[in-house]
Amino acid sequence: MGAFAPLLTPLSATAQLFPSSGQIPSEIPRFTVRAGQKIPVRYTEAEKILLTPDETVPLTLTVAANLRDSQRRMIIPAGSQIVGQIEPVPEEKGMRFVAEELIIENGQGTQRIPLDGSSEVVTRTEEIERGTNTGSILQGAAIGAAAATVISTVTGSRRLNVGTILGGAGAGALGGYLLGGRNKAELISIYPEEDLGVILRSSLSLY
């Protein structure tokens, strides 16, 4: 992907207030990324994630493109990590990624910066049905632990040809996801690069 130009505001000198003790803080924010900015992401473990509608799974995403300011200075390099979790949005019958921390590796070492952002809500579903070829649906996908249990129940197989089983917490009985007795299941289908871009809910101060 090409360079990505976010909405960045250099902090003015008047905003760099020192404590009354006269000591200069070791880190002074250089830039603020405004709320509403979207950070493109990718997920290196799988192209697709399948989850039951009410499970919560921890997830680490990778920043997919260099983010630069209006003067082309690097702000967030591609390859930085965003730590958070995918969680249910019951009122919209979908799920979203909620970001908690940005991890940047640079010449100053590792910076861990609190991050308040989330993706848009994903409502896309995919149906698993007994007796059909589910291999093309599951192959290489990352699947939540609760989703794996549901899929095993439908297919009658304890060994799933998937890329990754994601740990996490799910609520509710399996019957809530099964259709037609135990012959079908409907799962939330997420394509991280397309669906999980992080939109800042509040401004992000960078150092």
N, C-alpha and C positions, 0 to 999 in steps of 0.2 A: 504494500500500500504506500501511497505518497505521504508527504508531510501533511500535518493537520494543524490548522491555525486556530487555537482557542481564543476565547475572549478573556484577555489577561489585563490586569490593572497594576502597573508598578506602584508600590507604596511610596508615597512622598515622604520627605524627611520629617515633616511635621507629624506624620503618623507614627514615627519611631520614638515613642515616649519611653524614657528611662525611669526606673523606680526611684523613689525619694532617697534611697540610700546612696544614689550617685553611681552605683555599679552598672556597667553596661551589660545587658543580657548576652549570653554566648551565641544566641541565634536570633536574628532579626528578620522577619518575613520580607522577602524581596518582591514577591508578586502575590496577587490574589486572583484566583480563577473564579469567575462569577458564577453564582447559582444559575442553573439552567444550561450550563455548558455540558455537552455530551462527550464522553471519553469512549472511543472505539475499543473493543476487546476481542479476544479470541480465547478458545479453550483448547489446550494442546493435547488433552487426553482422549477426546472423542469429537466427532462432528455433530452428534445429537445426544440429548439427555432425555430419558423417559422417567417420569415420576408419577406416583399416585397424587391426587389433587390436594392431599392434606399432610404430606410429609415435608419435613424441613431438612435440608442437607447443606453442610458446609461446602464452600467452593472457593477456589482461588483462580482468578482469571488473569490473563496477560494483556497489557496494553498493546494494541495492535499497530499503532502508528506513532511516530514522533510527534509530540505536541510542542509547538513553538509559539513565541509571542509575535507581535506585529513587526518586530525587527529581526525575525528569524532566529532568535536565540532559543536554544533548547531549554524547555521547561520540564516536560516529563518524557523521558526517552522510551521508545518502543522496547518492550521486554520487561518493563516495570510490572509489578504484580498488584492486583486488587483483591483483598481478602474480604470475604463476606459469606452470605448464605442465600440459597433459594428458599423462599417461604411461601405459604399459601396466601391468596387474597380471596377469601371466601365470598365476599360481596360481589366480586366480578367473576367468580368461578374460574379462576386462573392462578398463576404463580408469577413471582418476580424475584429478581436478584437484588439483595440489599447489601450495599457496600459498607464496610466498616473501617478499612485501613488501606492506605497506599504505601507500597514498599518500593523505594527507589535506590538503585545501586549506582553510585557515581564516584568521582574522585575524593569525596569526603567520607566515603564508606557507605554504610547502609542507613538510609533514613526511613523511619516508620512514622507516617503522618495520618492522624485520624481523618476519616473520609465519611461524609454524609451524602449518600447518593443511592439511586436505585434505577433499575431498568424499567421499561414499560411492562405492563401486565401481559403475560402470554396465556392465551386461551386455546391455542391449537391442541387438538386431541388426536390420538392414534388408537386404533382398535386392534387388540390381539384376540384371535379366534382359534379355538381348538380345531384341529384337523386341517388347518391351512399352513402354508409355508411361511412361518414367522422368521425364518433365518435372515431374510433380506431386511426385515425391520430391526432385528436385534443386533446383527453383526456389527461389531465395532462401536456400538452405542455404550454410553455410560448410563447405568440404571440405579435408581435409588433402592435401598435395601427393602423397603416396603413394596416397591414395584416389582422387584425380583421375586418376592414371595407370591404376589398375585399372578405373575407370569408363569411361575412354576405350577401353581394351582390349575391354571387354565390349560397349559400345554402338557401337564403330567410329567414334565422333565425337571430333574433337580440340577441338571447341568445346562447352563445357558451360555450360548456363544456370544458373549458380550465383551466389550473392551474393559470396562471398569464397573465394580459395584461400589456405589457411594454410600457411606455411612450416614446416619442421621436419625431423626425421630419422626414417626408417623402415628397418626391417631385414627381410631375408628376400626370397625370390623371389616374383614376382607369382603364380606357380602356387599359392602357399600360400593365396591368397585366392579363387582362381577355382574355381567349381564347374561340373561338366559340361563339362569342357574349358575353353573361353573364353566360355561362354554365360551364366554367372551369377557373381555375386560377393556375398559377405556382409560387411557393414560394421557397425561399432559406431555406433549412432545415439544422440546425446546432445541432450537438451533442457536448455540451461544453467539456466534459472530453476527447473526442476523437479529437476535432477540434480546441480548443481554447488555448492549451498550449502556454505560452508566451515566445517568443524568444527575448532575449535582443538585441536591436539595438546599444546600447552603454553601456559601463561599468557601473556597479552599485556600489556605495560606501556605505558600511554598517558601523554602529558605534557600 
